[in-house]
Structures are given as C-alpha cells and as structure tokens.
Amino acid sequence: MNKIKLVIFSGLAMFIMVCLQNLGISSPINPMKLISPLAQNLGKKQPEASKEIKIKLQQKANNFHIIHASTPFVKNAQAAAPYDQAASYAIIDMDNGTIILNKDSEKQVPIASLTKIMTAVVSLDLSRPTDIITITQTDTKVSPTRIGVIPGEKMTLHELLQGALLVSGNDAAEAIRTGIDAKYHDSVFINAMNEKAKFLGLSNTHFANPQGFDNPGNYSTAEDLAILTHYALTQYPLIADIAKKEYAFVPANENHKQFDMYNWNSLVGVYPGAQGLKIGNTDAAGSTIIVSAKRSGKHIGVILLGAPDILNRDLWTAELLDLGFAKTLGLPPVNVTKEQLQAKYKTWKYWN
C-alpha cells in the first residue's frame, strides 16, 4: 500500500511539473523535493516509544519557559528594519525566558538543519558519546551537505555529533539515526524526537527526519526553538562544548579517516561571546540560525527563520543580538559588518 502511495505522489509531482512548464510558469519549489523526504518515511512504521525509551527521554527536566513581556520593546525607528524581512524571529533573554523582541515567534515554519539540535539531544538520551556506530551504505547517500563518511567506517557518537552540529553533515545525522535504531532493533529514533518534543512542552513542533529536510511534518517555531536551545545548552554540556568551537579536528585512526570540521555558524568567533548553536538552509525554510551569546554575564539568544540568504541572515542576527544586549544591559552595539562575515566565510575549507 505504501509503495502505491509513493507511485501516486511521484506521478502527481511529475504531472504538476509538466503542467507548469507548458504554461510557462517556473515553480519556486520542485515538487519532487517534497516527495523525497516523504519517500524516506513511507513503509517505515514509527512505533510508539517503549517504556524504556520514554524513561531515558525524561531523565532531564525542563524548567525554562517563554515569558511574553507585558510591555514589549519598541524599536526606536518606526520603519521596518531589514531583519523584519525574515519569516520569523525572536530575541530571548535566556536567563529568564522573556521575549525581548519578536516577529511571528509562535508561527509554525520549516526550520531546516536546526532540527539537528533535537537529533543531538535525543541521541545523547538514548546512547553514550563513546558508543561506536558503524557507517552504512544508506548513511553515505544522504545529501547535499556531508562530512564524507564511508561505508564500514566506525565512528563514535561524539565524532558524529561534531559532524552534525558543526558542519551540519546530513550523513552524520543519518548515521546517528540508523545507529541508534540498530541499537534498539527498531525504527525508534524519529518517534523519540517527537516524544522528546512533547516532554519539553514544544506544542508547535514536529519532526519527520533527523536532518531537517523539507517535509510537511518537520516544523517548529522561534519560541519552541528557544526552549530547545536553552535545554540543549544547559542540560547537555557536550552539545554546548561542540557548538562553541570554530573548528574540530578528528584524526584518522584504525576505524576511520581524518575529518576537518569547520563551524558554519559564522557568528562564532565574530560576535563577542557567541557560543553557537546551529545554522540551516533549505528551499522551503530559507536560511535559518540560532545564536546564543553572553556579554557582561547576560545570556541572550536569537532565533531567526526564513532569511533570504546566509549573509543577510548573519547580519540581521548580529543586529538582533545588539538589540537584546542594549535592552537588557544598555551595552553598546557590536555592529558586525559584511566584511567581517565574508572574511570568516573564506576561512572555511571542505574535505569530503
């Protein structure tokens, strides 16, 4: 039955593409890109999490909640700011949960690779950083962003988490999922991600894959992501340690080749006190980012979703961080420049 559904979906997508071409219309989204993630899940039953898994997912309580300020911060300039072009954003006081400034922060939107934050959290609930995962042929075929794993290589969960969080390796995230599914002898991982979202009170969040591929079932909100960010950084020291690095070197050994992993969160090392956390980019989600930063003891988080490109995403996020620190502590702006960011982009190197 699932195979029949896949054939019907694929045929419908092709029919839409042909009709649009005949009418001279260019579709902004290739319908086949919607079929691909769905195809990955068709035929894979997502069983209810077992009692054992639920217990593991619920060992670390969440005490962080979003507070809507009674007197919201009003920008000095009344005209729309450049960052208002984003689909959604929120500046959060990460010390107390107060929203400092936001646009559509409760709106469900695609989030791209910000999904990998939950992938990391759930993997550490269900496995240990030192656990060995054997890379499968399936893991290596996931694209487009990869760290370049090879079938038969053996990597620790810690090593794969560096690949997933720093380089946003989709193959690393797939290896984490398949490795933990193999550990529990069932397709448990995606269901565990959604069980975890429920446990954390993320009522406007759902996951369909561990990477963040565009899929109607993979979405969140800026506010839910703020809760997940605080939880990941405070409850999982390993995630916080990885996310703040500009670069991680994984030397070759008897199990795998060498990996050089550069943090694609370009504000780390550029904006003072930036500690991560994750970036993303897909056709439907646009450019997305979560940045956590500390200045003068104050912890501010910015979640920005649906930017048109990487450069504007990073410039707008830096400006929102400036606003957050100005509102809470009266700190002067950092004023990150386009030139600073472009210089950072040039330091990235790729080995696949």
DOPAVEX-392299 format. One record per residue (C-alpha): residue number from 1; z, y, x. Coordinates in nm, 2 decimals, always signed. Each point is the difference from the previous one (the first is absolute). Example, Ala and Ser with C-alpha at 12.3 -4.5 7.8 and 13.67 -1.06 7.14 Angstrom:
# residues 2
<1, <+0.78, -0.45, +1.23>>
<2, <-0.07, +0.34, +0.14>>
***
This chain:
# residues 352
<1, <+0.00, +0.00, +0.00>>
<2, <+0.09, +0.24, +0.28>>
<3, <-0.34, -0.07, +0.17>>
<4, <-0.17, +0.08, -0.32>>
<5, <+0.18, +0.33, -0.02>>
<6, <-0.10, +0.08, +0.36>>
<7, <-0.36, -0.06, -0.08>>
<8, <+0.02, +0.22, -0.31>>
<9, <+0.17, +0.28, +0.19>>
<10, <-0.25, -0.02, +0.28>>
<11, <-0.30, -0.01, -0.23>>
<12, <+0.13, +0.30, -0.19>>
<13, <+0.05, +0.20, +0.32>>
<14, <-0.35, -0.07, +0.11>>
<15, <-0.14, +0.10, -0.34>>
<16, <+0.19, +0.33, +0.02>>
<17, <-0.13, +0.07, +0.35>>
<18, <-0.36, -0.07, -0.11>>
<19, <+0.02, +0.22, -0.31>>
<20, <+0.14, +0.29, +0.20>>
<21, <-0.27, -0.03, +0.26>>
<22, <-0.27, -0.01, -0.27>>
<23, <+0.15, +0.32, -0.16>>
<24, <+0.01, +0.17, +0.34>>
<25, <+0.38, +0.01, +0.00>>
<26, <+0.20, -0.06, +0.31>>
<27, <+0.33, -0.17, -0.08>>
<28, <+0.30, +0.14, +0.20>>
<29, <+0.15, -0.35, +0.00>>
<30, <-0.19, -0.32, +0.08>>
<31, <+0.10, -0.23, -0.29>>
<32, <-0.01, -0.29, +0.24>>
<33, <+0.29, +0.15, +0.18>>
<34, <+0.21, -0.05, -0.31>>
<35, <-0.11, -0.36, -0.03>>
<36, <+0.09, -0.10, +0.36>>
<37, <+0.38, +0.05, -0.03>>
<38, <+0.00, -0.16, -0.35>>
<39, <-0.19, -0.30, +0.14>>
<40, <+0.27, -0.04, +0.26>>
<41, <+0.26, -0.06, -0.28>>
<42, <-0.21, -0.19, -0.25>>
<43, <+0.11, -0.37, +0.00>>
<44, <+0.32, +0.08, +0.18>>
<45, <+0.29, -0.04, -0.24>>
<46, <+0.28, +0.24, +0.07>>
<47, <+0.31, -0.20, -0.09>>
<48, <+0.33, +0.16, -0.10>>
<49, <+0.22, +0.05, +0.31>>
<50, <+0.24, -0.29, +0.05>>
<51, <+0.37, +0.05, +0.00>>
<52, <+0.01, -0.03, +0.38>>
<53, <-0.26, +0.27, +0.04>>
<54, <+0.17, +0.24, -0.25>>
<55, <+0.33, -0.04, +0.19>>
<56, <-0.17, +0.10, +0.32>>
<57, <-0.18, +0.29, -0.15>>
<58, <+0.33, +0.14, -0.15>>
<59, <+0.22, -0.01, +0.31>>
<60, <-0.04, +0.37, +0.09>>
<61, <+0.10, +0.23, -0.29>>
<62, <-0.18, +0.33, -0.07>>
<63, <+0.22, +0.30, -0.05>>
<64, <-0.26, +0.27, +0.03>>
<65, <-0.14, +0.17, -0.31>>
<66, <-0.23, +0.29, -0.07>>
<67, <+0.15, +0.32, -0.14>>
<68, <-0.20, +0.25, -0.18>>
<69, <+0.14, +0.34, +0.09>>
<70, <+0.09, +0.23, -0.29>>
<71, <-0.15, +0.30, +0.17>>
<72, <-0.31, -0.12, +0.18>>
<73, <-0.12, +0.17, +0.31>>
<74, <-0.27, +0.25, -0.07>>
<75, <-0.26, +0.08, +0.27>>
<76, <-0.01, +0.36, +0.12>>
<77, <-0.38, +0.01, -0.06>>
<78, <-0.10, -0.04, -0.36>>
<79, <-0.35, -0.11, +0.08>>
<80, <-0.06, -0.37, +0.05>>
<81, <+0.07, -0.12, +0.35>>
<82, <-0.24, -0.23, +0.18>>
<83, <+0.23, -0.30, -0.04>>
<84, <-0.03, +0.04, -0.37>>
<85, <-0.34, -0.17, +0.03>>
<86, <+0.18, -0.33, +0.06>>
<87, <+0.03, -0.23, -0.30>>
<88, <+0.38, -0.01, +0.04>>
<89, <+0.27, +0.09, +0.24>>
<90, <+0.38, +0.04, +0.03>>
<91, <+0.23, +0.16, +0.25>>
<92, <+0.33, -0.19, -0.02>>
<93, <+0.34, +0.09, +0.15>>
<94, <+0.06, -0.35, +0.14>>
<95, <+0.37, +0.07, +0.04>>
<96, <+0.06, +0.03, -0.38>>
<97, <-0.32, -0.09, -0.18>>
<98, <-0.07, +0.35, -0.13>>
<99, <-0.37, +0.09, -0.07>>
<100, <-0.07, +0.33, +0.18>>
<101, <-0.36, +0.04, -0.11>>
<102, <-0.25, -0.23, -0.17>>
<103, <-0.33, -0.04, -0.17>>
<104, <-0.03, -0.29, -0.25>>
<105, <+0.26, -0.20, +0.19>>
<106, <+0.05, -0.24, -0.29>>
<107, <-0.37, -0.07, -0.04>>
<108, <-0.12, -0.36, +0.08>>
<109, <-0.27, +0.01, +0.26>>
<110, <-0.16, -0.23, +0.26>>
<111, <+0.20, +0.01, +0.32>>
<112, <-0.22, -0.18, +0.26>>
<113, <+0.19, -0.13, +0.30>>
<114, <+0.33, +0.16, -0.09>>
<115, <+0.02, -0.35, -0.17>>
<116, <+0.08, -0.14, +0.34>>
<117, <+0.35, +0.15, -0.01>>
<118, <+0.09, -0.24, -0.28>>
<119, <-0.18, -0.28, +0.19>>
<120, <+0.23, +0.07, +0.30>>
<121, <+0.31, +0.02, -0.21>>
<122, <-0.06, -0.33, -0.19>>
<123, <-0.11, -0.18, +0.32>>
<124, <+0.34, +0.09, +0.16>>
<125, <+0.18, -0.12, -0.32>>
<126, <-0.17, -0.34, +0.01>>
<127, <-0.04, -0.06, +0.37>>
<128, <+0.14, +0.10, +0.34>>
<129, <-0.16, +0.23, +0.26>>
<130, <-0.02, -0.29, +0.25>>
<131, <-0.16, -0.25, -0.24>>
<132, <-0.34, -0.12, +0.13>>
<133, <-0.31, +0.03, -0.23>>
<134, <-0.32, -0.18, +0.08>>
<135, <-0.31, +0.20, -0.06>>
<136, <-0.25, -0.16, -0.24>>
<137, <-0.37, +0.05, -0.04>>
<138, <+0.06, +0.18, -0.33>>
<139, <+0.22, +0.26, +0.18>>
<140, <-0.27, +0.09, +0.24>>
<141, <-0.26, +0.07, -0.28>>
<142, <+0.20, +0.28, -0.16>>
<143, <-0.16, +0.34, +0.07>>
<144, <-0.06, +0.29, +0.07>>
<145, <+0.30, +0.10, +0.22>>
<146, <+0.11, -0.28, +0.23>>
<147, <+0.21, -0.06, +0.31>>
<148, <-0.24, -0.28, +0.09>>
<149, <+0.20, -0.32, -0.05>>
<150, <-0.17, -0.33, +0.08>>
<151, <+0.03, -0.33, -0.19>>
<152, <+0.26, -0.23, +0.16>>
<153, <+0.19, +0.28, +0.17>>
<154, <+0.38, +0.00, -0.05>>
<155, <+0.18, +0.33, -0.05>>
<156, <+0.35, +0.10, -0.10>>
<157, <+0.06, +0.18, -0.32>>
<158, <+0.12, +0.30, +0.21>>
<159, <-0.33, +0.01, +0.18>>
<160, <-0.20, -0.02, -0.32>>
<161, <+0.22, +0.28, -0.16>>
<162, <-0.09, +0.23, +0.29>>
<163, <-0.37, -0.07, -0.07>>
<164, <+0.05, +0.06, -0.37>>
<165, <+0.21, +0.32, +0.02>>
<166, <-0.15, +0.17, +0.30>>
<167, <-0.37, -0.09, +0.00>>
<168, <+0.00, -0.08, -0.37>>
<169, <-0.16, -0.34, +0.08>>
<170, <-0.11, -0.17, -0.31>>
<171, <-0.03, -0.33, +0.19>>
<172, <+0.36, +0.04, +0.11>>
<173, <+0.12, +0.05, -0.36>>
<174, <-0.20, -0.30, -0.12>>
<175, <+0.15, -0.22, +0.28>>
<176, <+0.35, +0.11, -0.12>>
<177, <-0.09, -0.10, -0.35>>
<178, <-0.16, -0.33, +0.08>>
<179, <+0.28, -0.08, +0.25>>
<180, <+0.28, +0.05, -0.25>>
<181, <-0.19, -0.18, -0.28>>
<182, <-0.03, -0.29, +0.24>>
<183, <+0.37, +0.02, +0.08>>
<184, <+0.09, -0.03, -0.37>>
<185, <-0.29, -0.25, -0.08>>
<186, <-0.13, +0.22, -0.28>>
<187, <-0.17, +0.33, -0.08>>
<188, <+0.33, +0.20, -0.01>>
<189, <-0.07, +0.32, +0.19>>
<190, <-0.17, +0.23, -0.25>>
<191, <+0.24, -0.10, -0.27>>
<192, <+0.29, +0.07, +0.24>>
<193, <-0.14, +0.35, +0.06>>
<194, <+0.01, +0.07, -0.37>>
<195, <+0.35, -0.16, -0.04>>
<196, <+0.12, +0.23, +0.27>>
<197, <-0.16, +0.31, -0.17>>
<198, <+0.19, -0.10, -0.31>>
<199, <+0.33, -0.04, +0.19>>
<200, <-0.04, +0.35, +0.15>>
<201, <-0.07, +0.16, -0.33>>
<202, <-0.36, +0.09, +0.08>>
<203, <-0.11, +0.00, -0.36>>
<204, <-0.34, +0.15, +0.06>>
<205, <-0.10, -0.23, +0.29>>
<206, <-0.19, -0.32, +0.01>>
<207, <-0.17, -0.20, +0.28>>
<208, <-0.30, -0.23, +0.00>>
<209, <-0.05, -0.06, +0.38>>
<210, <+0.19, +0.06, +0.32>>
<211, <-0.25, +0.25, +0.15>>
<212, <-0.04, +0.26, -0.27>>
<213, <-0.37, -0.08, -0.09>>
<214, <-0.13, +0.18, -0.30>>
<215, <+0.10, -0.20, -0.31>>
<216, <+0.11, +0.11, -0.35>>
<217, <+0.32, -0.19, +0.06>>
<218, <+0.09, +0.17, +0.32>>
<219, <+0.16, +0.35, -0.05>>
<220, <+0.31, +0.21, +0.03>>
<221, <+0.13, +0.36, -0.03>>
<222, <+0.12, +0.25, +0.25>>
<223, <+0.35, -0.03, -0.14>>
<224, <+0.01, -0.38, +0.02>>
<225, <-0.13, +0.01, +0.35>>
<226, <+0.27, +0.25, +0.10>>
<227, <+0.26, -0.26, -0.11>>
<228, <-0.18, -0.28, +0.19>>
<229, <-0.03, +0.22, +0.31>>
<230, <+0.38, +0.08, +0.00>>
<231, <+0.08, -0.37, -0.06>>
<232, <-0.23, -0.12, +0.28>>
<233, <+0.12, +0.24, +0.26>>
<234, <+0.37, -0.04, -0.08>>
<235, <+0.03, -0.37, -0.08>>
<236, <-0.25, -0.14, +0.26>>
<237, <+0.06, +0.14, +0.35>>
<238, <-0.30, -0.19, +0.13>>
<239, <-0.24, +0.18, -0.24>>
<240, <+0.15, +0.34, +0.11>>
<241, <-0.03, -0.09, +0.36>>
<242, <-0.36, -0.11, -0.03>>
<243, <-0.11, +0.30, -0.21>>
<244, <+0.13, +0.27, +0.24>>
<245, <-0.20, -0.14, +0.30>>
<246, <-0.32, +0.17, +0.11>>
<247, <-0.12, -0.32, +0.17>>
<248, <+0.11, -0.36, +0.03>>
<249, <-0.13, -0.24, +0.27>>
<250, <+0.01, -0.38, -0.08>>
<251, <-0.08, -0.18, +0.32>>
<252, <-0.20, -0.32, +0.02>>
<253, <+0.19, -0.33, +0.01>>
<254, <-0.07, -0.37, -0.05>>
<255, <-0.02, +0.06, -0.38>>
<256, <-0.23, +0.31, -0.03>>
<257, <-0.21, +0.26, +0.18>>
<258, <+0.11, +0.35, +0.08>>
<259, <+0.03, +0.27, -0.27>>
<260, <+0.01, +0.37, +0.04>>
<261, <+0.12, +0.17, -0.32>>
<262, <-0.02, +0.37, -0.05>>
<263, <+0.19, +0.16, -0.29>>
<264, <-0.26, +0.15, -0.24>>
<265, <+0.26, +0.22, -0.16>>
<266, <-0.11, +0.30, +0.20>>
<267, <+0.30, +0.23, -0.07>>
<268, <+0.22, -0.24, +0.20>>
<269, <+0.02, +0.18, +0.34>>
<270, <-0.15, +0.32, -0.15>>
<271, <+0.24, +0.11, -0.26>>
<272, <+0.36, +0.04, +0.14>>
<273, <+0.23, -0.28, -0.11>>
<274, <-0.27, -0.20, -0.18>>
<275, <+0.11, -0.37, -0.03>>
<276, <-0.30, -0.16, -0.18>>
<277, <-0.05, -0.16, -0.25>>
<278, <-0.36, -0.10, -0.10>>
<279, <-0.36, +0.11, -0.07>>
<280, <-0.28, -0.14, -0.21>>
<281, <-0.35, +0.05, -0.11>>
<282, <-0.23, -0.16, -0.26>>
<283, <-0.28, +0.12, -0.23>>
<284, <+0.22, +0.02, -0.31>>
<285, <+0.32, +0.12, +0.16>>
<286, <-0.16, +0.25, +0.24>>
<287, <+0.22, +0.08, +0.31>>
<288, <+0.37, -0.07, -0.05>>
<289, <+0.31, +0.06, +0.21>>
<290, <+0.37, -0.02, +0.02>>
<291, <+0.18, +0.19, +0.27>>
<292, <+0.37, +0.01, +0.06>>
<293, <+0.14, +0.26, +0.23>>
<294, <+0.34, +0.13, +0.12>>
<295, <+0.07, +0.35, +0.12>>
<296, <+0.35, +0.15, +0.06>>
<297, <+0.15, -0.30, -0.16>>
<298, <-0.19, +0.03, -0.33>>
<299, <-0.23, -0.29, -0.11>>
<300, <-0.31, +0.10, -0.19>>
<301, <-0.27, -0.24, -0.14>>
<302, <-0.35, +0.09, -0.11>>
<303, <-0.22, -0.24, -0.20>>
<304, <-0.35, +0.13, -0.05>>
<305, <-0.26, -0.20, -0.19>>
<306, <-0.37, +0.05, -0.06>>
<307, <-0.10, +0.24, +0.27>>
<308, <-0.38, +0.03, +0.06>>
<309, <+0.02, -0.08, +0.38>>
<310, <+0.23, -0.07, +0.28>>
<311, <+0.01, +0.34, +0.16>>
<312, <+0.09, +0.18, -0.33>>
<313, <+0.25, -0.27, -0.08>>
<314, <+0.18, +0.06, +0.32>>
<315, <-0.01, +0.38, -0.01>>
<316, <+0.12, +0.01, -0.36>>
<317, <+0.28, -0.24, +0.08>>
<318, <+0.12, +0.20, +0.29>>
<319, <+0.00, +0.31, -0.22>>
<320, <+0.20, -0.18, -0.26>>
<321, <+0.25, -0.11, +0.26>>
<322, <+0.03, +0.37, +0.11>>
<323, <+0.07, +0.10, -0.36>>
<324, <+0.27, -0.27, -0.03>>
<325, <+0.19, +0.11, +0.31>>
<326, <-0.04, +0.37, -0.10>>
<327, <+0.15, -0.07, -0.34>>
<328, <+0.29, -0.21, +0.11>>
<329, <+0.09, +0.16, +0.33>>
<330, <-0.20, +0.31, +0.03>>
<331, <-0.17, -0.13, +0.31>>
<332, <-0.32, +0.17, +0.13>>
<333, <-0.33, -0.18, -0.05>>
<334, <-0.15, -0.22, +0.27>>
<335, <-0.35, +0.09, -0.11>>
<336, <-0.18, -0.31, +0.13>>
<337, <-0.36, +0.09, +0.08>>
<338, <-0.34, -0.17, -0.05>>
<339, <-0.04, +0.00, +0.38>>
<340, <+0.33, -0.18, +0.06>>
<341, <-0.10, -0.27, -0.25>>
<342, <-0.35, -0.04, +0.14>>
<343, <+0.15, -0.04, +0.35>>
<344, <+0.23, -0.27, -0.13>>
<345, <-0.29, -0.19, -0.17>>
<346, <-0.18, -0.01, +0.34>>
<347, <+0.29, -0.19, +0.16>>
<348, <-0.06, -0.30, -0.23>>
<349, <-0.17, -0.30, +0.15>>
<350, <-0.12, -0.31, -0.17>>
<351, <-0.01, -0.36, +0.12>>
<352, <-0.12, -0.26, -0.25>>
***
